[in-house]
Amino acid sequence: MGLPIVAIIGRPNVGKSTLVNRLAGEQTAIVHDEPGMTRDRTYMPAYWNDREYLVVDTGGLVFNDETEFLPLIRQQALAALREASAAIFVVNGQTGPIPADEEIAEWLRQQPVPVLLAVNKCESPDLGIIQAAEFWELGLGEPYPISAIHGNGTGELLDELIKHIPTVTEVPETNEIKVAIVGRPNVGKSSLLNAFVGEQRAIVSPISGTTRDAIDTFIERDGQNYRIIDTAGIRKKKNVEYGPEFFSINRAFKAIRRADVVLLVLDALDGVTEQDQKLAGRIIEDGRACIVVVNKWDAIEKDSHTIYDYEKSMQERLHFTDWASTIFVSALTGQRVEKILELVNQAAVEHKRRVSTSVINDVLEEALRWHSPPTSRGGRQGKIYYGTQVTSQPPTIALFVNEAKRFNDNYRRYIERQFRQQLGFKGTPIRLLWRSKKVRDMESGNVNRATRV
């Protein structure tokens, strides 16, 4: 990834994610007053003085407990340490050292990584010095009193940290495609991420709601760089209470908005559900390119008609995304997973594509020749004067017409179909802006009174 990495380590609920947000300068990591909010490792860019680095948030460490996700969280923390240039061990100054801190300190002393000790929740600078002094007994060197929520003491901590961070003279620019993996809980999103990476990058569990943060992972294939964003499973809004899942779903929606291409993952055993339809609508609303990934295809009993029957059922339920490519995969076995990236490349190109005004008007001329615009009850016919592409990502075409309300939904869909048949745009939504113009404005050449409808 180029930049050095700093791992944030500590037991649950000591303020690790709050410190990560402080160092990164943005509210990215989920912060909530509940232990175990963070499970996977989450990377964010940060800098101090002339040093740039990636800060990685990890789940709360608990030793001698094998329940639920705790062993997997330990694996994620160890993976973060293995790639880190330095680590910050966060403890709670208000509780003082406890046996759990001593266990983590002993474990960290065995790791070949320089460790700084950050005594968090020292809101009072004077009292913080006294609180921090208790942590000398951990044997990790000088304890730094800080308040991650207010920023007190973080400057002194960072001054010491950058002594262990190598200077990066130049980070090569990458032609990166951002790919978000979204879907309902337990459809195999994290398994798909791990299949791309070839390692246990995200915790996989049959327990619904395992992934909470949006996890960014960087991979490269054939000279193309990808940022793969794993997200939390998105349930129906009425079933989501304020708390961990609420924050996780908001992160997932943000991931859709910052992606170039979205992988909408479906469970082959469940088929297309109502929630899948709503997620597809959300992707279109945000104007993102999309690939429909039908996972767990290995679990389906098949004959010569299975895939055709399945595709027909999907088309009926997801007819409004018929422009998106569909691929049937198994994240568990790796079947056809690599082919997803080929479709991602194609969709990303179409999402950024621009078409000249002359080509757009050639398509319009042909479309009008085959099917004239509708005529209103008063005998007034709609007229399309010309069109031009005004932006990309997604491709957006403005159509200048005499009066937008004269064009019903059927005719608007007809025009969109003509653009797709003639120009492609496979894998990406396209937007048509129908802009009304008065006839006299067109005759006089005045194009400044166009309004979006």
C-alpha positions in Angstrom: 0.0 0.0 0.0 3.1 2.3 0.1 2.5 4.1 3.4 3.8 2.8 6.8 1.2 1.4 9.1 0.5 2.2 12.8 -1.7 -0.3 14.7 -4.0 0.7 17.5 -4.2 -2.0 20.1 -6.1 -2.4 23.4 -8.8 -4.1 25.3 -12.5 -3.3 24.6 -13.9 0.1 25.3 -10.8 2.0 26.1 -11.3 4.5 23.2 -9.3 3.0 20.4 -11.7 4.0 17.6 -12.0 7.5 19.1 -8.2 7.9 18.9 -8.2 6.5 15.3 -10.7 9.2 14.3 -8.6 11.9 16.1 -5.4 10.8 14.2 -7.2 10.5 10.9 -9.0 13.8 11.4 -12.5 12.5 10.5 -15.3 10.5 12.1 -14.8 7.3 10.1 -14.4 4.5 12.7 -17.6 3.6 14.5 -17.7 4.9 18.1 -20.4 3.8 20.5 -20.5 3.2 24.2 -20.5 -0.6 23.9 -17.7 -3.1 24.1 -16.8 -5.0 20.9 -18.0 -2.4 18.3 -14.8 -2.9 16.2 -14.1 -6.4 15.0 -12.2 -6.3 11.8 -9.2 -4.1 11.1 -9.9 -0.8 9.4 -7.3 1.4 7.7 -7.4 5.2 7.5 -4.8 7.7 6.2 -3.3 10.1 8.7 -0.2 12.4 9.0 1.8 14.3 11.5 4.4 17.0 10.6 6.1 15.6 7.5 5.1 11.9 8.0 2.2 10.2 6.3 1.0 6.8 7.5 -2.1 4.6 7.7 -3.6 4.1 11.1 -5.4 0.7 11.6 -8.2 0.3 14.1 -8.5 -3.2 15.6 -11.0 -5.0 17.8 -10.7 -5.1 21.6 -8.3 -7.8 22.7 -9.5 -10.4 25.3 -7.3 -13.3 26.1 -8.3 -16.6 27.7 -11.8 -16.3 26.2 -12.8 -18.3 23.2 -16.5 -17.2 22.9 -18.1 -15.7 19.8 -15.7 -13.4 17.8 -12.9 -13.0 20.4 -10.4 -15.5 18.8 -11.0 -14.0 15.4 -10.5 -10.5 16.7 -7.1 -11.6 18.1 -6.1 -12.9 14.7 -7.0 -9.6 13.1 -5.0 -7.7 15.7 -2.0 -9.9 15.2 -2.2 -9.5 11.4 -2.2 -5.7 11.9 0.9 -5.9 14.1 2.8 -8.0 11.5 2.5 -5.3 8.9 2.9 -2.3 11.3 6.0 0.0 11.7 4.8 0.9 15.2 1.9 0.2 17.6 0.0 2.4 20.1 -1.3 0.5 23.1 -4.4 2.3 24.4 -5.4 1.9 28.1 -8.0 3.6 30.3 -6.6 6.1 32.7 -9.8 6.3 34.7 -9.6 2.6 35.7 -5.9 2.3 36.2 -4.0 -0.9 35.1 -6.1 -4.0 35.2 -5.2 -7.7 34.6 -6.4 -7.5 31.0 -4.0 -4.6 30.3 -1.1 -6.7 31.9 -1.9 -9.6 29.6 -1.9 -7.4 26.5 1.4 -5.7 27.6 3.0 -9.1 28.1 1.9 -10.2 24.6 3.1 -6.9 23.1 6.6 -7.3 24.6 7.0 -10.5 22.6 6.2 -8.7 19.3 9.1 -7.1 17.2 7.3 -3.8 16.9 8.0 -0.6 18.8 5.0 0.1 21.2 3.9 3.5 22.6 1.6 3.5 25.6 -1.3 5.9 25.4 -3.3 6.5 28.6 -6.7 7.6 27.4 -9.5 9.4 29.1 -7.2 11.7 30.9 -9.4 14.8 30.4 -7.6 16.9 33.1 -4.0 17.6 32.1 -2.9 17.9 35.8 -4.7 14.8 37.0 -3.7 12.9 33.8 0.0 12.9 34.8 -0.9 11.1 38.0 -3.3 8.7 36.2 -0.6 7.9 33.6 2.1 7.3 36.2 0.3 4.1 37.4 1.0 2.5 34.0 4.8 2.5 34.3 4.3 -1.0 35.9 3.3 -2.4 32.5 7.0 -2.2 31.4 6.4 -0.6 28.1 8.2 2.7 28.7 6.8 6.1 29.2 3.0 6.3 29.5 1.5 9.3 27.6 -1.6 10.9 29.1 -4.1 11.8 26.4 -7.8 12.5 25.8 -8.7 11.1 22.4 -12.1 12.8 22.5 -10.7 16.3 23.2 -7.2 15.9 21.7 -5.2 16.7 24.8 -1.7 15.2 24.8 -2.0 13.6 21.4 0.7 16.0 20.0 3.3 14.7 22.4 2.3 11.1 21.6 2.6 11.8 17.9 6.0 13.5 18.3 7.3 10.3 19.7 5.4 8.1 17.2 7.0 9.6 14.1 10.5 8.7 15.4 9.4 5.1 14.4 7.7 5.9 11.1 9.9 5.9 8.0 9.7 8.9 5.7 7.9 8.2 2.4 9.5 10.4 -0.2 7.0 9.5 -2.9 3.8 7.5 -2.9 3.1 6.3 -6.5 -0.3 7.4 -7.9 -2.6 4.6 -8.7 -5.4 4.3 -11.2 -7.6 2.9 -8.5 -11.1 1.4 -9.0 -13.2 1.6 -5.8 -15.5 -1.5 -5.4 -18.1 -1.7 -2.6 -19.5 -5.1 -1.7 -23.1 -4.7 -0.4 -26.0 -7.0 0.4 -28.2 -8.4 3.1 -26.7 -10.0 6.2 -25.0 -13.4 5.7 -25.0 -13.5 1.9 -21.2 -14.0 1.9 -19.8 -10.5 1.5 -16.8 -11.0 3.8 -16.2 -14.4 2.3 -16.0 -12.7 -1.1 -13.5 -10.1 0.1 -11.4 -12.9 1.6 -11.5 -14.8 -1.7 -10.2 -11.7 -3.5 -7.4 -11.2 -1.1 -6.5 -14.8 -0.5 -6.4 -14.4 3.3 -8.7 -14.0 6.3 -9.0 -10.2 5.8 -12.4 -10.0 7.3 -14.0 -12.1 10.0 -16.5 -14.6 8.6 -19.2 -16.1 10.8 -22.6 -17.6 10.4 -23.8 -15.0 12.9 -25.7 -12.3 11.2 -24.2 -8.8 11.6 -20.6 -9.9 12.0 -19.1 -7.1 9.9 -19.7 -3.6 11.3 -17.2 -1.2 9.9 -16.7 -0.6 6.2 -13.4 -2.4 5.6 -11.1 -1.0 2.8 -8.7 -3.6 1.3 -6.2 -2.9 -1.5 -5.5 -5.5 -4.2 -3.8 -5.5 -7.6 -4.5 -7.6 -10.7 -2.6 -7.3 -14.0 -1.5 -3.8 -13.2 -4.9 -2.5 -12.1 -5.4 -1.4 -8.5 -8.6 -2.0 -6.6 -9.9 -0.7 -3.3 -12.4 -3.4 -2.1 -14.8 -2.1 0.5 -16.6 -4.8 2.6 -19.7 -3.5 4.3 -22.2 -4.5 7.0 -25.3 -6.4 5.9 -28.3 -4.1 5.3 -31.6 -5.2 6.8 -35.0 -3.6 6.5 -35.1 -0.2 8.1 -38.0 -1.1 10.5 -35.9 -3.9 11.9 -32.9 -1.7 12.7 -32.6 -0.2 16.2 -30.3 2.7 17.1 -26.9 1.3 18.1 -24.2 -0.8 16.4 -26.3 -1.9 13.5 -27.6 1.6 12.8 -24.0 3.0 12.5 -22.9 0.0 10.4 -25.6 0.5 7.9 -24.9 4.2 7.6 -21.3 3.2 6.8 -22.5 0.8 4.1 -24.6 3.5 2.5 -21.6 5.9 2.5 -19.5 3.1 0.9 -22.0 2.9 -2.0 -21.7 6.6 -2.6 -17.9 6.6 -2.6 -17.6 3.5 -4.9 -17.1 3.4 -8.6 -18.6 0.0 -8.9 -21.0 -1.8 -6.5 -21.2 -5.6 -6.2 -24.7 -6.4 -5.1 -24.3 -9.8 -3.6 -27.4 -12.1 -3.5 -27.8 -15.5 -1.8 -28.5 -18.1 -4.5 -30.5 -20.1 -2.0 -32.8 -17.2 -1.2 -33.3 -15.8 -4.7 -34.1 -12.1 -5.1 -35.8 -10.7 -2.0 -37.6 -7.4 -1.4 -34.6 -6.1 0.4 -32.4 -6.9 -2.5 -34.7 -4.9 -4.8 -34.5 -1.9 -2.4 -30.7 -2.1 -2.3 -30.6 -2.2 -6.2 -32.8 0.9 -6.2 -30.4 2.6 -3.7 -27.4 1.8 -6.0 -29.3 3.3 -9.0 -30.3 6.4 -6.9 -26.7 7.0 -6.0 -25.7 6.6 -9.7 -23.2 3.8 -9.2 -22.1 1.2 -11.6 -23.3 -2.3 -10.5 -22.6 -6.0 -11.0 -25.1 -8.5 -9.5 -23.1 -11.3 -7.9 -25.1 -14.5 -7.1 -23.1 -16.2 -4.3 -23.4 -19.8 -3.0 -24.0 -21.1 -6.5 -22.2 -24.3 -5.4 -25.1 -25.0 -3.0 -27.7 -25.1 -5.7 -28.7 -28.5 -7.3 -28.4 -28.0 -11.0 -29.6 -29.4 -14.3 -29.4 -28.1 -17.8 -32.2 -25.6 -17.2 -31.2 -24.3 -13.8 -29.3 -21.2 -14.7 -31.8 -20.1 -17.4 -34.7 -20.5 -15.0 -32.8 -18.6 -12.3 -31.9 -15.8 -14.7 -35.5 -15.5 -15.8 -36.7 -15.2 -12.2 -34.0 -12.6 -11.5 -35.0 -10.5 -14.6 -38.5 -10.4 -13.4 -37.5 -9.2 -9.9 -34.7 -6.9 -10.9 -35.9 -5.7 -14.3 -34.9 -2.2 -13.5 -31.2 -3.2 -13.4 -31.2 -5.2 -16.7 -28.2 -3.1 -17.7 -26.1 -4.7 -14.9 -24.0 -7.8 -15.6 -24.8 -10.9 -13.6 -22.3 -13.5 -12.5 -22.8 -16.8 -10.5 -20.0 -17.5 -8.1 -19.0 -19.4 -4.9 -16.9 -17.3 -2.5 -16.4 -20.5 -0.5 -14.7 -22.4 -3.4 -13.4 -19.4 -5.3 -15.5 -20.4 -8.4 -15.5 -17.6 -11.0 -14.5 -15.0 -8.3 -11.6 -13.6 -10.4 -14.0 -13.1 -13.3 -15.8 -10.5 -11.2 -12.9 -8.1 -11.6 -13.1 -8.4 -15.4 -16.7 -7.2 -15.2 -15.7 -4.5 -12.7 -13.1 -3.2 -15.2 -15.8 -3.0 -18.0 -18.4 -1.3 -15.7 -15.8 1.2 -14.5 -14.9 2.2 -18.0 -18.6 2.6 -19.0 -19.3 4.6 -15.8 -16.7 7.2 -16.7 -17.4 7.2 -20.5 -18.2 10.4 -22.4 -20.0 10.5 -25.8 -19.8 13.4 -28.2 -22.8 15.6 -28.8 -22.9 14.6 -32.5 -23.2 10.9 -31.7 -25.9 11.5 -29.1 -27.9 13.5 -31.7 -27.4 10.8 -34.3 -29.0 8.3 -31.9 -31.9 10.7 -31.2 -32.5 11.3 -34.9 -32.7 7.5 -35.5 -35.0 7.1 -32.4 -37.4 9.9 -33.5 -37.6 8.4 -37.0 -38.8 5.1 -35.6 -41.1 6.4 -32.9 -42.3 10.0 -32.8 -42.9 11.7 -29.4 -46.5 11.5 -28.1 -49.2 14.0 -28.7 -51.2 15.5 -25.9 -55.0 15.6 -25.8 -54.9 19.2 -27.0 -53.0 18.1 -30.1 -49.7 19.4 -29.0 -46.8 17.1 -29.8 -43.6 16.8 -27.8 -40.4 17.8 -29.6 -36.8 16.9 -28.8 -34.5 19.6 -30.2 -31.1 18.2 -29.3 -29.2 16.3 -26.6 -25.7 16.5 -25.0 -23.8 14.6 -22.3 -23.3 17.0 -19.3 -21.4 14.7 -17.0 -20.2 11.2 -16.3 -20.2 8.9 -13.3 -22.9 8.1 -14.1 -23.3 9.2 -17.7 -25.9 12.0 -17.7 -27.5 13.3 -20.9 -29.5 16.5 -21.0 -32.4 16.5 -23.6 -33.7 19.9 -24.6 -37.4 19.6 -25.4 -40.3 22.0 -26.0 -42.1 20.9 -22.8 -40.9 18.0 -20.6 -44.4 17.1 -19.3 -45.5 16.0 -22.8 -43.1 13.0 -22.6 -44.7 10.2 -20.7 -42.8 7.4 -18.8 -43.1 5.0 -21.7 -41.5 7.3 -24.2 -38.8 8.2 -21.8 -38.0 4.5 -21.3 -38.0 4.1 -25.1 -35.4 6.9 -25.5 -33.2 5.3 -22.7 -33.4 1.9 -24.5 -32.3 3.5 -27.7 -29.2 5.0 -26.0 -28.3 1.6 -24.5 -28.9 -0.3 -27.7 -26.8 2.1 -29.8 -24.1 3.2 -27.2 -23.9 0.4 -24.7 -23.3 1.7 -21.2 -23.2 -1.9 -19.9 -22.9 -2.0 -16.2 -23.8 1.6 -15.4 -27.0 3.5 -14.9 -27.6 6.5 -17.2 -29.6 9.6 -16.4 -31.7 11.6 -18.8 -32.5 15.2 -17.8 -35.6 16.4 -19.7 -35.2 20.2 -19.9 -38.1 22.3 -21.1 -37.5 25.1 -23.5 -40.1 27.5 -25.0 -40.3 27.4 -28.8 -39.5 31.1 -29.1 -36.3 30.6 -27.1 -35.2 28.0 -29.6 -36.0 30.2 -32.5 -34.1 33.1 -31.1 -31.1 31.0 -30.0 -31.7 31.8 -26.3 -30.6 28.7 -24.4 -30.3 30.3 -21.0 -33.9 29.6 -19.9 -33.5 25.8 -19.7 -34.9 24.3 -16.5 -34.4 20.8 -15.2 -37.6 18.8 -14.9 
